[in-house]
Amino acid sequence: MDELGKGRESGYKQKKYKFATKRYCQTLELKEDQKLIRRYLQCHSKAESWPEIRAGIRSVGILEMEIYIHENKLFMIVETPLDFEWKEAFARLATLPRQEEWEEYVAFFQKTVPNATSAEKWQLMERFFYLYE
């Protein structure tokens, strides 16, 4: 994980692909407890995040996944190829090794319904503005 706040004002470099991509944006809230929030950030660090989870995310076709935080609010950007099918991919992801265990682990930090899947916890957002061409 980047040092928290390091790119906030300088920006974050984006990957380039040799093909068209699309993005999905999601939101979720954490419990309003600074100690829990710090632990949540730490468990997503490069050193502590579970390799099986990162591998599973990539195996269902996700090219990049970024999570941003403001106070206890999370914003996730998921970048995929154009032919990516959201529901199918997340149904597959839920069956992969350690995914259910991971969801149970991070649920402790999140304002969510018990036993919810990732697809149920993270709410897809609607884009309502962009710099129109």
Phi and psi in degrees as a GROMACS rama.xvg file:
@    title "Ramachandran Plot"
@    xaxis  label "Phi"
@    yaxis  label "Psi"
@TYPE xy
-62.3206  154.055  ASP-2
-59.6429  128.477  GLU-3
-57.8091  128.496  LEU-4
88.1206  -10.2042  GLY-5
-60.5488  -42.0537  LYS-6
-102.166  0.0950586  GLY-7
-51.7756  -46.4337  ARG-8
-97.0147  -21.9915  GLU-9
-93.4332  -13.8393  SER-10
93.9268  170.846  GLY-11
-123.989  125.385  TYR-12
-65.722  139.384  LYS-13
-108.078  147.214  GLN-14
-74.3514  151.919  LYS-15
-112.753  142.639  LYS-16
-121.646  156.486  TYR-17
-86.9067  15.9403  LYS-18
-148.337  163.019  PHE-19
-70.6613  146.191  ALA-20
-129.487  170.384  THR-21
-136.057  163.208  LYS-22
-126.481  153.486  ARG-23
-122.372  143.75  TYR-24
-124.024  138.344  CYS-25
-135.691  161.987  GLN-26
-137.116  155.56  THR-27
-159.755  151.333  LEU-28
-112.379  142.568  GLU-29
-93.5046  162.057  LEU-30
-61.6913  145.83  LYS-31
-83.6849  71.938  GLU-32
-144.034  111.998  ASP-33
-58.9966  -36.3512  GLN-34
-64.4301  -44.7282  LYS-35
-65.3543  -40.5169  LEU-36
-61.7828  -44.2634  ILE-37
-60.8513  -40.2376  ARG-38
-65.6664  -38.6864  ARG-39
-62.9073  -45.396  TYR-40
-61.2757  -42.6706  LEU-41
-63.2458  -41.1977  GLN-42
-70.0047  -13.1044  CYS-43
-97.8699  1.18868  HIS-44
-67.5212  159.5  SER-45
-57.1806  -38.5407  LYS-46
-70.5334  -33.4912  ALA-47
-110.33  -13.901  GLU-48
-68.4604  149.513  SER-49
-80.6547  125.539  TRP-50
-59.5442  -33.5807  PRO-51
-64.507  -32.1504  GLU-52
-72.1364  -46.3982  ILE-53
-61.1033  -42.1114  ARG-54
-64.101  -40.6181  ALA-55
-63.8789  -41.8211  GLY-56
-58.9861  -45.9806  ILE-57
-68.2024  -35.6402  ARG-58
-66.3332  -22.5754  SER-59
-90.7853  4.17112  VAL-60
106.406  3.19153  GLY-61
-78.5315  126.709  ILE-62
-83.3931  -41.9858  LEU-63
-150.391  147.264  GLU-64
-138.911  125.818  MET-65
-125.605  141.504  GLU-66
-123.502  130.101  ILE-67
-113.019  152.484  TYR-68
-131.007  142.567  ILE-69
-140.107  114.813  HIS-70
56.1952  -114.766  GLU-71
-108.518  12.6895  ASN-72
-100.197  131.297  LYS-73
-108.69  146.669  LEU-74
-132.936  123.444  PHE-75
-114.373  136.756  MET-76
-113.771  127.312  ILE-77
-116.717  121.632  VAL-78
-107.495  132.308  GLU-79
-140.518  166.305  THR-80
-67.6484  163.151  PRO-81
-62.4344  -30.2085  LEU-82
-86.2822  8.34052  ASP-83
-65.3833  133.472  PHE-84
-111.988  107.123  GLU-85
-52.431  -58.1033  TRP-86
-61.3615  -43.3185  LYS-87
-63.0576  -44.9124  GLU-88
-63.4832  -44.0286  ALA-89
-74.9414  -26.8749  PHE-90
-65.702  -42.5642  ALA-91
-64.8929  -44.9603  ARG-92
-56.541  -40.6953  LEU-93
-61.8007  -21.1059  ALA-94
-95.5741  -3.98696  THR-95
-78.6777  157.455  LEU-96
-54.005  132.024  PRO-97
70.6271  -2.76497  ARG-98
-62.524  -45.7787  GLN-99
-63.2907  -40.6886  GLU-100
-61.6549  -43.1544  GLU-101
-61.8891  -45.1491  TRP-102
-61.4037  -40.3872  GLU-103
-64.826  -40.5905  GLU-104
-63.0697  -51.3367  TYR-105
-75.9372  -19.339  VAL-106
-60.0789  -28.3414  ALA-107
-56.9544  -31.5832  PHE-108
-92.3552  -16.5998  PHE-109
-99.9292  148.646  GLN-110
-84.2981  84.3313  LYS-111
-142.717  170.606  THR-112
-76.3469  137.131  VAL-113
-55.4377  143.452  PRO-114
66.081  16.9578  ASN-115
-73.8212  146.187  ALA-116
-79.0495  168.129  THR-117
-57.4394  -42.8818  SER-118
-64.8614  -26.3741  ALA-119
-84.0963  -32.1926  GLU-120
-77.1648  -47.4157  LYS-121
-83.1935  120.628  TRP-122
-92.2656  123.407  GLN-123
-63.8951  140.51  LEU-124
-106.393  152.714  MET-125
-98.581  127.733  GLU-126
-76.7188  131.481  ARG-127
-122.149  -3.85291  PHE-128
-154.905  143.931  PHE-129
-156.511  167.592  TYR-130
-75.9658  95.7358  LEU-131
-58.0551  143.091  TYR-132
